Amino acid sequence: MSDALKIGLSQEKLEALSSYQNHSLYNDEERLFLNYAKAVVQSDKTSCAALQSQLRKFLNEDAIIELTGLITHQAMSAMFNCALGIEPHGFCQVKGNEK
């Protein structure tokens, strides 16, 4: 089971993640956080700086650093697994991708 589901994210919201930009289940604050994660993973320095400025409405500097660390750790883990051919273990089922 996904950690997101364990902390209360609905299955419906999780399934709508790929369309978070336009989906009514996501609010502006959630879109900001997801846009930041996307910018970090894509190494978009211009977007990261602009988004960090907006994140400061919700987070202090230490929290932004922690968030960035979590994002980059997950990205590195995904790249590591991909490079070694490590398949997902089914902890997070995505609709249409069930085994």
N, C-alpha and C positions, 0 to 999 in steps of 0.2 A: 504494500500500500504506500502511496506517495506521502511524503512528509507534509505536503501541502494539504492533503485531505485530512491528515491527523490534526492539523492546527485549525481546521474549520473551513478551508476553501471548498466550495461546493464542486461536485463533479461537473455540473453545467458550466461553471466559470472556468474550470480547468480545461474543458473541451473547447471553450471559446478563446483560449489564450492566443491562438494563431491569428485571430482577428480582433485583438484587444484595441487596436487603434480606433475602430468604428463600432465596437460592440457596446451596447447599453449596459452590460453587466460591469463594465470597468469605468471607474470615475477618473477625473482629471489627475488626481494625485497618483493613482495606480498607473496610469498611462505615463506619467512623468518618470516614475521609478523603472518601468519597463523600457522606456525610451533610453534612459541612462544605461541600463544593462546592455542594451543593443549597441549603443555608441561605444561603450567600453570594449565590448567583444570585437567590434569592427575597427578599433583603434582610431576613432574619429575624434582627434584632439579638439577641433573647433566645437563640435557638438558636446563633448564631455564638459568643456569649460562652461558653456552656456547652460547646460543642464545642471551642473553643480551649483551654479548661481541660483537656480530655481529650487534645488534641493535644500538650500540653506534656510528656506522658509519652514522646513519640517525637521531638519537634522542639523546637529552641530558638526564641527570639523572632524571630530573623532568618529562620529557615526558615519560620515561620508567615507572616511578612510576604511572603516570596517566593512561597509557595504561594497566598496570597490574591491576589497580583498576577497570577499565572498564570491563576487561575480567572477573575478579572474581565476580564483581557485577552481570553480566549477567549469570554467572554459578550458583551463589547462587539463583538468581531469578528463573532460570529453575528448580533447585532442589526443591525449595519451592513450585512452582506450581505443580510439579510432585507429591510431597508428599501429597498435599491437593487435588489432582485430578482435578486441574484447567486445563481445555482444552484450546488450542490455540484459539484465536478469529478470525483467518483468516487474520490478518494484513499482513502476509507474506506467500503467496502461493508458495508451492514447487511443481514443475511438478510431476504429478502422485499422489499428495496428496490433490488435490482440493476437495472441498465439493460440 
